[in-house]
Every structure is written in C-alpha cells, then in structure tokens.
Amino acid sequence: MKRIYNFSAGPSTLPVEVLEKAQKEMLDYNNSGMSVMEMSHRSSFYDDIHKEAKKDLIELMGLSDDYELLFLQGGGSTQFAMIPMNLLDKEDVASYLITGSWADKAYKEAKKFAKPEILASSKEDTYTYIPEIKEEEMDVNSKFLYLCVNNTIYGTRIAPEKIDKLTKPLVADISSNILSEKYDYNKFDLVFAGAQKNLGPAGVTIVALKKGLIKEAREDIPTMLSYKTHADKDSLYNTPPCYSIYITGLVAKWIKKMGGVEGIEAINKEKAKLLYDFIDNSKIFKNNIKVEDRSLMNVVFVTGNDELDAKFVKGAKEKGLENLKGHRTVGGMRASIYNAMPIEGVKALIDYMKDFERENR
Ligand SMILES: *Cc1c(COP(=O)(O)O)cnc(C)c1O
C-alpha cells in the first residue's frame, strides 16, 4: 500500500490512525455485528458515538455551557443562508468583512433575507490581506459582524489577537481552521465549519451557537433550516450523517491525544514556519500575502510563470505530493497543511521545492 502526501484544500487528508481505527471497526463496530454505516441513528450504539463526538468537540473548542453544538448537513454553504434566516429579520442590518469568495458568497446570500452591509473588502487586491476591522464604522443597528476566519483559497487568516480585540457580536466561518490554533470561541455568537477541511469527512457541518439565539429564532422558515429544530432534538430531528459524525469523533479523540489544540497548534506553527521561511528565502517561489495575515493552514505560492507552475505541480505528483494546484480562480500553487498533514509531508514538499529550484533557475 502506498499513501501520498495529500495537500488538497478539501476534502483533505485524515490521520492514518483514524482511518485504521475505522477500518478495524468497519464490519463490526464494538460487537454490534454491523458497521456504523448500517446502524439505526436511534440505536444505543450510535447514541454513544453522537454524544461522545459532541462532548469532545465542545471540550476541544473550550465552549461554555452557554453554547449548543449542532451536527448539520448542507455544508458550510448552507450556513450562508441559515445564518440570516435564523438571526435576522428582513429589515435587519449585519456587517460583513469581505476577505475572499466564501465571505462574499455569505454576504450575497444574506442579501436575500436581510440588509447586510460590507464593512470592508480586500477584493481590489485579490484578497492578499485582511482589511483593518473598524467596528466603529458598523451601522449602529448592525446585529453582528460576520467574519471568515481562514480564507482557504487566498491563504489568509484573521489572527486570534485581532479577534480578541473585537467587542461586537461575532458570527464566523471557521471551516478551514477550526481547532488548528487557540481561538477564544466563546467570543463568537455563532461559528460554523464544514468538517471536510480540518475535522473529518464531507457530509457534516459543525455549528456552535449561543443558546439565547436559538430561543429567539424565527418561526417562518423551513423546519430543516431552523437551528431550533435541530437544537431541540440534539441534532437527531432527522437522520444525521452518522458515519461522518463517527469519523469526526475519532478525529476529535486524535486531537486530544496530540495534546489538544495547544499540541496541534505547536506542530501547525512549526510546519507553516518551515514552509514560509523556505518560500521567503527562495529565488523562484513567492508568497505575496501580508505577513501578519498569513494562514497556517493554506499556504499559497507562485513562481510568476504559469508554465513553470504547471511543471511544478506535475513533477510534485510524480513524487507523491498531490493536489498542490492553486484554486482555479487564483492559479499558482496552494499547499493545504491541515492538522492531519504530518510535518514529514511538509519537509518532503520543501525537499522537492529545493530540487525544483536548483533545476529551474
Ligand atoms: C470550503 C469552504 C466553504 C464551503 O464549504 P461546503 O461545505 O463545500 O459548502 C465555506 N467556507 C470556507 C472558509 C471554506 O473553506
């Protein structure tokens, strides 16, 4: 068996230990005589999986008792609509920081249900930095400030120190850097993350929100799109994505074993530093992101020559370093080095970059 180093932005690499455990339990989960995929979501076997995954995620995120954590479907993208549907009335204002196309999509979706405003945008500079967050410029009636904390496509992130300074109610997309470094998630009214970037397989979306927001929820929206529906039934109103939740639960256990978020953060910072340091000292590779806004999870780089970029990506694949092509809207390269990417993978990438540089200068 050969495993590649998979730098995909999502779905993305999972810890081998987690996959092996799932493999072991594939045909017979815990003496149930069946796979987790085959069991009723009302069974006691599944109930334990569900509760344990929820408990571990709450613990890892450090959420207080004021929060409810939900397992939903429809991906991060469905949250773009659920947030305004549940939290805003037609005439309500909310403020959006446009730091990339995911934030922009969220803003456009909100326009269908309320009156969102753009607080600031870095679109003119192809999202190479995080605009300064001036809360004093928010509409006085704005209900919340919406942020995309890690911009998967552009390789930027809003650093924890910047978030710590904010005072307004915050709603955030944390799809691509949940549990990658220490953020005070209790500062947010609501956060959400599609699991397939940094947490597990596609199919489940984690939403953590203040319980008070659930009580206030609107009644004139579809049942399945109401947070209240899912909160009232502990995310078991209808069939949840059981297998994705099971794997996400295994990943949560793995993070705990790695020393929790602090343990993972130390490794993530080391991985990112190795790669950025190499790029910054390279004669042919460049990263044009404002240094303080650089993502720890998605490292973008270019040679400045499309043909050379293509040659790089092709050669990398031959070395077992896959999915390094940048997003179709920006080109160049992108190495997604999520929690589950071992440091050896980053070192193998840098070794290849060194060889490539020597041969193509
Ligand atoms: C991938 C991604 C999304 C979209 O997630 P889906 O689950 O595919 O809908 C939203 N936000 C961010 C930051 C992402 O990286």
The ligand as an SDF file (V2000), in Angstrom:
LIG
                    3D

 15 15  0  0  0  0  0  0  0  0999 V2000
  -14.8940   25.0180    1.6930 C   0  0  0  0  0  0  0  0  0  0  0  0
  -15.3660   26.2150    2.4050 C   0  0  0  0  0  0  0  0  0  0  0  0
  -16.7330   26.5590    2.4330 C   0  0  0  0  0  0  0  0  0  0  0  0
  -17.7860   25.7750    1.7010 C   0  0  0  0  0  0  0  0  0  0  0  0
  -17.9850   24.5710    2.2790 O   0  0  0  0  0  0  0  0  0  0  0  0
  -19.0070   23.4890    1.6750 P   0  0  0  0  0  0  0  0  0  0  0  0
  -19.0670   22.5050    2.7900 O   0  0  0  0  0  0  0  0  0  0  0  0
  -18.4020   22.9540    0.4180 O   0  0  0  0  0  0  0  0  0  0  0  0
  -20.3000   24.1660    1.4390 O   0  0  0  0  0  0  0  0  0  0  0  0
  -17.1030   27.6680    3.1580 C   0  0  0  0  0  0  0  0  0  0  0  0
  -16.1930   28.4110    3.8060 N   0  0  0  0  0  0  0  0  0  0  0  0
  -14.8820   28.1270    3.7880 C   0  0  0  0  0  0  0  0  0  0  0  0
  -13.9230   29.0000    4.5260 C   0  0  0  0  0  0  0  0  0  0  0  0
  -14.4260   27.0170    3.0880 C   0  0  0  0  0  0  0  0  0  0  0  0
  -13.1120   26.7170    3.0630 O   0  0  0  0  0  0  0  0  0  0  0  0
  1  2  1  0
  2  3  1  0
  2 14  2  0
  3  4  1  0
  3 10  2  0
  4  5  1  0
  5  6  1  0
  6  7  2  0
  6  8  1  0
  6  9  1  0
 10 11  1  0
 11 12  2  0
 12 13  1  0
 12 14  1  0
 14 15  1  0
M  END
$$$$
